[in-house]
Structures are given as structure tokens and as C-alpha cells.
Amino acid sequence: MDADERRRSILAMTRTSGSAEVSSLAVELNVSLETVRRDLRTLEEHGLIRRTHGGAYPVESAGFETTLAERSTRYLPQKTRIAATSAGLLGEAETVFIDEGFTPQLIAEALPRDRPMTVVTASLATAGALAGRPYLHTLLLGGRVRGSTLATVDQWAIRMLAEMVIDLAYVGANGISREHGLTTPDTAVGHVKAQAIRSARRRVFSGIHTKFGAVSFHRFAEVRDFEAIVTDASLPASEAQRYAAMGPQVHRV
């Protein structure tokens, strides 16, 4: 197995399992730890993985995206705290956009149950979870349904959003970086997110620390477009300060 084949194997293993340790990769490929570390550095330089202490995890890209089911099993305690803090930023908002994805779904479930509110979402899962609440008016955007995230995209969804003025948008992303803003692998998803941002008076980004520094294919927003960023305490304080210097208030929970 040459170096290119070995790196493809490493990438496939990290994508299949969601992460991989250097030691297990070395055993699986029958190579030295240093060889694996060198391959991981190369893959990271190409934006395909992110290294951690003792291992690596894959970066979502135009050719790879995790499913909603996979996202629901990772970092669940952190995502639950992020959702609760994000919902606490609601303020006086009466119309709210909830993005596709698992963390936004948790935000929707954390919204107050005792006040009237209109929730607009592209997510079938979120719409289903909220449909039975007596005080909520839930609007599901139309369009093509993506199988991986069970969310609607394309022109119907964009046209519906373009006709709305939304008080607050809760937006997620596959990656957020100071250099490239907020990104997602699918251009159709990116266009819906961009329209939600244009239609909203206020915007909050909510995402786990692994999203930071990651860059995907389609850029749909800049960091400065958001009044707040909510993430978990594993994002270093120094890095949080760098994002805060660009405009948003950063909450590490």
C-alpha cells in the first residue's frame, strides 16, 4: 500500500467511525505511529480531517457529510447545554427560524412552552416535534427533502423565506472560521441558510466546538452577521475572544 492509498484508508476509517485514534490506525494498517501522524498532518493540510490529541476526526466537505442520526449520538451533553443557552437568548422574539440539524432541533425543543410564537423551519424532524404544542404556530418550508438531514431546500423554501420578516434566526453550519465565515457542503442548503439570515432581524449561531476552524464547500454567511455565538467550553477561551472581536457575543457553556 502506497502513501496515497494509506491516506485514503485512514480518511475512510475516520469517516466511517466518526473519529480514529493514532494507535488503532497504526495497528489496522500495520505501520508505525509516526507514519500515521505524518499522514494525518497531510490530510489536515488538505482540510479533510482535524487532528486531536492522539487521533483525528473528519471534516465535512462537498464529498462527505454526516447524517442526522450520526449527529444525534455525538457530544449530546454539550449540544443540550448549547441548545438551552441558545433558547435563553430568545428575548421578545415572536417569530423564530430554526435551521436544519440536530442542535437546532434541540433548541426548538428548549423553547418556552407558555408563550405564543411562530416557528419557521426547514427541518421535518423539528416541525414534527413542535406540531403538537398549543402555543406554537409551526410553518414548514416547502421544497425538495434532503435524505441525510430530512430538511427542505431549493427555490420553494427560499421563496417562502424571502416573503418573511423573522425576529430571530437560529442558524447552524458544518464549519465556522474567522477567515472563511460559515460554510456547508451543499450549495442548496447554503442558499436556504443565506436567505434565512437575510430575512431575520437577529441571528444566533449555535454549534459544537469541533465546527470551529473547519471549512466546507459553500460559504453562506460571515461571522459578523451574528449577534451571538453559542458553543461549548472545549473551544479555547483565547479562540472565543478572537471570534468576539469580530462582533458577536460568544457564550461557552
Backbone torsions as a table, in degrees:
resi	resn	phi	psi	omega
1	MET	NA	123.3	179.8
2	ASP	-84.3	179.1	-173.7
3	ALA	-63.0	-41.0	-179.5
4	ASP	-64.1	-44.1	178.4
5	GLU	-63.4	-40.5	179.7
6	ARG	-63.2	-42.8	179.9
7	ARG	-67.0	-37.3	175.9
8	ARG	-63.1	-38.3	178.5
9	SER	-66.2	-42.4	178.5
10	ILE	-61.9	-44.3	180.0
11	LEU	-62.9	-42.4	179.7
12	ALA	-63.2	-39.4	-179.4
13	MET	-68.5	-39.6	178.5
14	THR	-68.0	-36.5	179.4
15	ARG	-71.1	-35.8	-179.7
16	THR	-68.6	-42.8	-175.6
17	SER	-95.5	-13.0	-177.5
18	GLY	90.7	-19.3	176.3
19	SER	-170.4	167.7	178.9
20	ALA	-155.4	146.4	177.3
21	GLU	-94.9	147.7	179.7
22	VAL	-57.1	-43.5	-176.8
23	SER	-63.5	-41.9	-179.3
24	SER	-70.5	-35.7	177.0
25	LEU	-65.1	-40.3	179.8
26	ALA	-63.1	-41.1	179.0
27	VAL	-67.1	-46.1	-177.0
28	GLU	-61.7	-38.3	-176.5
29	LEU	-96.6	-5.4	179.1
30	ASN	58.7	48.0	177.1
31	VAL	-132.3	173.9	-178.2
32	SER	-76.8	160.8	176.4
33	LEU	-60.6	-39.3	-178.8
34	GLU	-65.8	-35.2	177.0
35	THR	-63.1	-43.5	178.5
36	VAL	-63.7	-44.9	-179.9
37	ARG	-60.6	-39.4	179.1
38	ARG	-65.6	-41.3	177.9
39	ASP	-65.2	-39.0	178.6
40	LEU	-65.4	-37.8	176.8
41	ARG	-61.8	-42.2	179.5
42	THR	-64.1	-44.1	179.0
43	LEU	-64.5	-36.2	178.3
44	GLU	-68.4	-39.0	178.4
45	GLU	-62.0	-28.2	178.2
46	HIS	-90.2	5.2	176.2
47	GLY	73.7	21.1	-176.1
48	LEU	-96.6	-25.8	178.1
49	ILE	-139.4	166.0	170.5
50	ARG	-121.7	128.8	179.8
51	ARG	-80.3	146.5	173.3
52	THR	-125.3	178.0	176.0
53	HIS	-67.5	107.2	177.8
54	GLY	88.5	5.6	-178.7
55	GLY	-172.9	-153.3	-178.7
56	ALA	-164.0	160.6	172.6
57	TYR	-136.6	154.8	-174.7
58	PRO	-77.8	149.7	173.4
59	VAL	-98.0	133.9	178.2
60	GLU	-70.5	139.9	-173.8
61	SER	-144.7	-176.3	179.2
62	ALA	-60.7	-24.5	-179.0
63	GLY	-103.9	1.7	-177.7
64	PHE	-153.9	129.8	177.2
65	GLU	-147.6	135.8	178.0
66	THR	-74.6	156.1	179.4
67	THR	-87.2	166.1	177.8
68	LEU	-60.6	-38.2	179.4
69	ALA	-63.0	-41.2	179.0
70	GLU	-65.7	-40.3	-178.7
71	ARG	-65.6	-28.2	-176.8
72	SER	-74.1	-8.8	-178.0
73	THR	-106.5	-5.4	-174.2
74	ARG	-111.1	135.2	176.1
75	TYR	54.1	38.0	-174.9
76	LEU	-61.5	-43.9	178.4
77	PRO	-60.7	-41.8	179.5
78	GLN	-65.2	-43.3	-179.5
79	LYS	-65.4	-34.6	178.1
80	THR	-65.7	-41.0	177.2
81	ARG	-66.8	-41.2	178.0
82	ILE	-59.5	-43.8	-178.8
83	ALA	-63.2	-44.1	-178.9
84	ALA	-63.4	-42.6	178.9
85	THR	-66.8	-40.1	179.0
86	SER	-62.7	-44.8	178.9
87	ALA	-62.6	-29.3	178.4
88	GLY	-69.8	-11.7	177.8
89	LEU	-91.1	8.0	-175.2
90	LEU	-57.6	-40.4	-177.5
91	GLY	62.2	-134.7	-178.2
92	GLU	-95.3	12.0	-176.8
93	ALA	-58.5	134.0	177.4
94	GLU	-111.1	-19.9	175.2
95	THR	-123.5	129.5	-171.9
96	VAL	-133.5	135.6	170.6
97	PHE	-99.3	131.0	175.4
98	ILE	-114.3	119.4	-177.7
99	ASP	-69.0	168.7	170.7
100	GLU	-71.0	162.5	177.2
101	GLY	115.0	166.4	-174.9
102	PHE	-76.9	-44.7	178.7
103	THR	-62.0	-45.5	173.4
104	PRO	-57.0	-35.8	176.9
105	GLN	-61.9	-40.5	176.7
106	LEU	-65.1	-36.4	176.8
107	ILE	-61.7	-45.2	179.6
108	ALA	-58.2	-42.5	-179.3
109	GLU	-69.1	-22.7	-179.7
110	ALA	-89.3	-4.1	179.3
111	LEU	-64.3	151.3	-180.0
112	PRO	-56.7	144.3	-179.3
113	ARG	-101.3	-0.5	-171.3
114	ASP	-117.6	21.5	179.1
115	ARG	-143.0	145.1	178.9
116	PRO	-65.6	140.9	-178.3
117	MET	-162.0	147.2	172.2
118	THR	-107.9	125.3	179.6
119	VAL	-112.8	124.6	175.8
120	VAL	-106.8	131.7	-178.4
121	THR	-148.1	152.9	172.5
122	ALA	-94.8	-5.5	-172.2
123	SER	-94.3	122.0	176.1
124	LEU	-63.6	-39.0	-179.2
125	ALA	-63.9	-43.8	179.3
126	THR	-66.3	-43.4	178.8
127	ALA	-60.2	-41.9	179.0
128	GLY	-65.2	-38.8	-178.6
129	ALA	-68.5	-30.5	-175.2
130	LEU	-96.1	-15.3	-169.5
131	ALA	-57.7	-30.7	-175.8
132	GLY	-88.3	-1.5	-177.4
133	ARG	-76.4	130.5	-173.5
134	PRO	-67.2	-31.2	-175.1
135	TYR	-93.2	-6.1	-175.2
136	LEU	-102.6	138.6	171.2
137	HIS	-107.5	111.9	-173.2
138	THR	-104.2	126.7	178.0
139	LEU	-114.7	121.5	177.9
140	LEU	-99.4	122.5	178.5
141	LEU	-65.5	141.8	178.3
142	GLY	-84.0	172.7	177.2
143	GLY	130.8	-173.0	177.5
144	ARG	-69.5	138.5	-180.0
145	VAL	-96.6	123.4	175.6
146	ARG	-79.2	128.3	-177.2
147	GLY	-66.8	-32.6	-174.5
148	SER	-72.5	-32.3	-176.5
149	THR	-120.7	-2.8	-178.7
150	LEU	52.9	50.6	-180.0
151	ALA	-132.3	152.8	-178.5
152	THR	-91.3	145.2	-179.6
153	VAL	-141.6	-177.1	175.8
154	ASP	80.7	-170.1	-163.2
155	GLN	-64.9	-33.7	178.6
156	TRP	-60.5	-46.7	-179.6
157	ALA	-63.5	-42.5	-178.7
158	ILE	-65.9	-41.7	179.6
159	ARG	-63.6	-41.7	178.9
160	MET	-60.9	-46.5	180.0
161	LEU	-64.4	-35.8	-177.7
162	ALA	-64.9	-21.9	-179.5
163	GLU	-90.2	0.4	-174.9
164	MET	-109.7	152.7	166.6
165	VAL	-117.9	113.3	-171.9
166	ILE	-108.1	135.8	-178.5
167	ASP	-67.1	-44.4	-173.7
168	LEU	-146.6	131.1	176.6
169	ALA	-113.5	125.3	171.6
170	TYR	-95.6	115.0	-171.5
171	VAL	-120.7	138.5	173.5
172	GLY	-111.2	177.2	178.9
173	ALA	-159.2	159.5	173.4
174	ASN	-81.3	-23.0	177.2
175	GLY	-155.5	149.5	174.3
176	ILE	-139.8	129.4	178.5
177	SER	-142.5	154.5	179.7
178	ARG	-68.1	-28.1	-177.8
179	GLU	-83.2	-39.1	-170.8
180	HIS	-116.9	3.5	177.9
181	GLY	72.6	-147.8	-178.1
182	LEU	-99.2	133.8	-174.3
183	THR	-134.0	159.4	178.0
184	THR	-147.1	152.8	-177.0
185	PRO	-70.6	-29.1	-170.6
186	ASP	-105.2	122.6	-179.0
187	THR	-63.3	-34.6	179.1
188	ALA	-62.5	-41.0	176.7
189	VAL	-65.8	-42.9	-179.1
190	GLY	-59.9	-37.8	-179.7
191	HIS	-68.0	-37.5	177.1
192	VAL	-65.8	-44.9	179.0
193	LYS	-61.4	-43.3	-179.2
194	ALA	-62.0	-40.0	178.8
195	GLN	-68.7	-37.2	176.5
196	ALA	-61.0	-39.5	178.8
197	ILE	-66.7	-40.5	178.4
198	ARG	-66.3	-33.2	-175.8
199	SER	-82.8	-12.2	-172.6
200	ALA	-99.6	142.2	174.7
201	ARG	-75.7	-38.1	179.8
202	ARG	-127.1	151.9	-177.2
203	ARG	-141.1	135.7	177.7
204	VAL	-126.4	128.8	172.0
205	PHE	-96.7	131.1	178.6
206	SER	-126.3	124.2	-178.5
207	GLY	-167.7	152.3	-179.8
208	ILE	-68.5	158.7	-174.5
209	HIS	-60.8	-26.0	-178.5
210	THR	-67.4	-15.6	178.3
211	LYS	-72.9	-24.1	-171.2
212	PHE	-78.2	130.8	-176.7
213	GLY	87.3	-12.3	178.3
214	ALA	-83.1	143.7	-178.9
215	VAL	-129.7	125.2	177.2
216	SER	-106.6	-159.1	-166.8
217	PHE	-84.5	-45.7	-170.5
218	HIS	-111.2	120.7	177.8
219	ARG	-88.9	129.5	-177.5
220	PHE	-123.5	-8.0	-179.6
221	ALA	-161.5	163.5	174.6
222	GLU	-106.2	156.0	179.0
223	VAL	-58.0	-38.7	-177.1
224	ARG	-67.7	-11.0	179.1
225	ASP	-71.6	-11.0	-171.0
226	PHE	-110.7	141.4	176.2
227	GLU	-81.9	-23.8	-178.2
228	ALA	-149.8	148.7	171.6
229	ILE	-122.6	129.0	178.5
230	VAL	-119.6	123.0	179.6
231	THR	-143.5	-172.5	-178.5
232	ASP	-99.9	169.6	-172.6
233	ALA	-70.5	-7.0	177.5
234	SER	-75.0	-14.3	170.6
235	LEU	-72.6	122.2	-178.1
236	PRO	-55.9	143.0	-179.4
237	ALA	-58.9	-37.1	179.8
238	SER	-63.6	-38.2	178.4
239	GLU	-71.0	-38.8	176.8
240	ALA	-59.0	-38.8	179.3
241	GLN	-65.1	-36.0	178.8
242	ARG	-65.1	-39.3	177.0
243	TYR	-69.6	-39.5	179.5
244	ALA	-62.2	-33.5	178.8
245	ALA	-64.5	-15.9	179.2
246	MET	-90.1	-2.8	175.6
247	GLY	134.4	-49.0	-174.5
248	PRO	-72.8	153.4	167.9
249	GLN	-81.6	129.6	-175.4
250	VAL	-105.9	126.6	178.2
251	HIS	-110.7	121.9	174.9
252	ARG	-108.6	115.2	-171.5
253	VAL	-124.9	NA	NA
